[in-house]
Amino acid sequence: MSHSLNEIEAMSKRAARGAGLAWGLAEEAAKGTRWLAGFGYPGPDLLADLLELNDRLPAIDFSPSSLNGTWRAPAGRMSPLISGAAMSDCAMRMLDGQVITIEQVSHPLLIVPFASGAALRLGVGVAVEWGGVGQSGAGQSGGGVRLTTDGKQLCVQGSRDEIMTAHAREVRCSAPAQMTSPNTPITRAHVDDTCWERLGAFAHRTYAPATEASRILGAGAGLNDND
C-alpha cells in the first residue's frame, strides 16, 4: 500500500518506542526510515527486521564499546541506529581525515540517513561504504557498496543485493566525498501490509491499556442516558 512519508515516519517512531528505544533514538530511527523510503529503499522493512532482531535485548550489547579506533559491540553485532547516531555526533573527525570504521553491523543501510545528518552539519558529502570480497557476509562478494549523500541527495554505487545485505563485516564512513549522479527523493512510498503489521505490533506496545472508565467514555453516552 502507498503511504506518505509522514505516515511512515509516524508509524516508525511508535514502533521504535514500542521496541524500547529511547525517545531521541526512536525519533532518529523514524526520520531515517522515512529518508530511505523517500529514495525508494524499504526503510520500514529494515526497521522491522532490526527491531525484531534486537527485541527485548539490552541496547548496550549492540552499542560501541569505545569510540576510539575501530568500533565494536559487546554482542558481536552492531546496531546501525546506535552506531549511526554516534557516527553523526563524531562527524568532525572525518573532516580531520579520520575514517570511522564500524565492525559487524546489522542492516548497514540504516546507517546512511545518519550520514545525511552529518553531511548537512559539515557542509560536505559523506560516504558510507561496505562490501566487496569477503566483507558483506557469508557467501557474498563483489565490488562493494558506496553510498554518498550531501543530506538532500543520494549517490548510489553497488548492487541492490549488497546494499540490502542483512549484515556487513565492516562499514567505513568518510568525508568529504564527491557527489556523482545524485538521486532526489520522492514524496510517497509503498509499504506492504505485512511490514505495516509488523511495525504496528511494536507500536501497539505504546498504547495504554483500557480501563473501565475509558471504555465507558469511549462508548458514547455509556451509562448516561440523556434521551
N, C-alpha and C positions, 0 to 999 in steps of 0.2 A: 504494500500500500504506500502511496505517496504521502509524505509528511513534510511540513515546513521545517526549516532548520530551527525555528523557535520551539516547535513541538519536540523535536529530537533533543534539544538541549534540556528542556524541562523534564522530560522523562528520564534522561540520563542522569541528571542531578538527583532526582528522587531515588533512582536505582542505586547510585553510588552511596548515597546516605543510608539507604536500607541495608547495604552491604557492610556498613560500619565505617566508611571513610569519614574523616573529619570534614567539617563544613568547607573549609578552604580548598582541600584537595578534591572534594566532591564537585565543587564549582569548577575547578580547573579541568577535572575529568570530563565534565559535561561540555565545557567550551571546546575542549579538544575533540570530543566525539562529533560535535557539530561541525568543527573545522574540517575534519576528514570527510564527513558526509558531503560537505559543500564542494569537495574536489572529486566526488564520485567514488570514494572508498567506503567500505562498510564499517564505519566507526562504531555504530551501535552493536553490530555483531562482535567486533573485537572487544568492546567494553563488557558485553555479556559473558564472553569467554573468560576474560580476565577475572571478573567478579566471581564467577563460578569456580575458577581455579584456586583462588585465594580465600574463598568464603570461610569466615569464622576462624581464620588463622591470624596470628599476631603480625601486624604490619611491620614490626621491627625486623622480622625474619626476612623480609623482601626489600629492605632498605640498605643503602650503602653503609658498610661498617666504618668506612673512612672516606673523606672527600679528597684525600691525598693519593697520588699515584693512580693506579687502575682501581676503579670502583667495583667492589664485590659485596654480595649479600650473604648473610649467615646461612640462609636456607639453600644456597647454591643456585637460586634463580631470582632475578631482579624484577621488581615491579617497574614497568615503564612509566607509571604515573608518579611514583615517588622519586625515582631517579631522574625523570624528565623535569620535575619541579626543581630538584636540586641543581640540575644542569643549567636551567634557566637562571637560577639565583647566582650561579658561578660563572655566568656568561662572560664577564670581563676578562676572565683568564684566557679565553680564546683569542681576544684581541692582543694578548701578550705572546701569542704563538703557541699556547698550550692546546693540545688535542685532548679533549675529555673522553676517556675510554671507559666503557661500562661493560662488564662481563655478564654473560648468561642472562640475557634479557628476554622476558616473555613478551610476545606480541610487540616487537620493536617499533612498528608503525605508530603506536600510540605515543612514542617519544616526540615525533615530528611536530605536532602542534605546540609543544613547549619550545621547540626551536624557533617557531614562528614568533612567540612572545619575546624570546631573546633577540631575534633579529630586529624587531621593532624598537627595542630599547637601545641596541647597539648601533642601529642605522646602517647595517651591512647584512649581506646574505649569510645565512648559517647553513652548513651542510651536515647531514646525518647519513652515515654510511654503515652498511653491514653486508655480510655475504661474501661471495667469492668461494673459491675452492676450500672446502673443509670448514667454512665459517658459519653457515646458516643452521646446520643441524645434521642429524644422521641422514646420510644418503643424498644430501643436497650439495650441489656445486654449481659453478657458473661464474659470470663476470661480476657479480655483486650488485648492490643497490647503492645509489646516491640520490638522496632527496634534498633539494636546496630550496630554501624559502627566504623571502625578504619580509615575511609577515603578512603580505597581502596576496602573493602569488606563490606557485609551487612548480619547481622544475623536477622532472622525474627521469631517472636513468635506472634501468634494470627490469627484469621480467616481473610480471604480475605475481607469479608463484613465489619468488623470493621476497617481493615487497610484502606479501601477505603471510610470510612464514610465522609459525607459532613460537619460534624460539631462535634467537641469534646468539652465537657464542661470544661475539664481541660487537659492540656498537661504538662508533667513533664520531664525535661531534667537533666541528671546527669552524672557524671564521677568520677573516672574511672569505666568502665563497661567491663565485661568479654565477649570476642567473643567466641560463640559456634556455630558450624555448619555454617560457613560463606559461602555466595554465592559470586561468582565472576561475573563481568559484561560481557555483550555481546557487539557486535560492531554495530548491526543494530536492528531496532525495527519497529513494524507495527503501523502505524497511519492511521485510517480510513479516507476516503475522506471528510466526513462531518466535522471531527475535524480539518483537514488541512484547509478547507474553513473557519471555524470559526476563526482560528488564522490568516488566510490570510485577513479576513475582518478588523482586528485590524492593521495588518501590512500595509494595503493599506493606512491608515491614515498618514503614514510617507512619502508617495510619494509626491513630489512636483507637483502641478497641471501643466498641459501642457500649454505652451504659444504658440503664433503663430510662433515665431522664432524656438522653439524647435520642433514644428510639421514639419516645413519646413526642418530643419536639419535631422530629423528622417525619412524623406521620400525619401532618396536617393538624386538624383540630384535636386529635388524640382523645383524651378523656373529657375535654371541654366542649360540650355541645351547645353552641351558641345559636342554633337554628330555632 
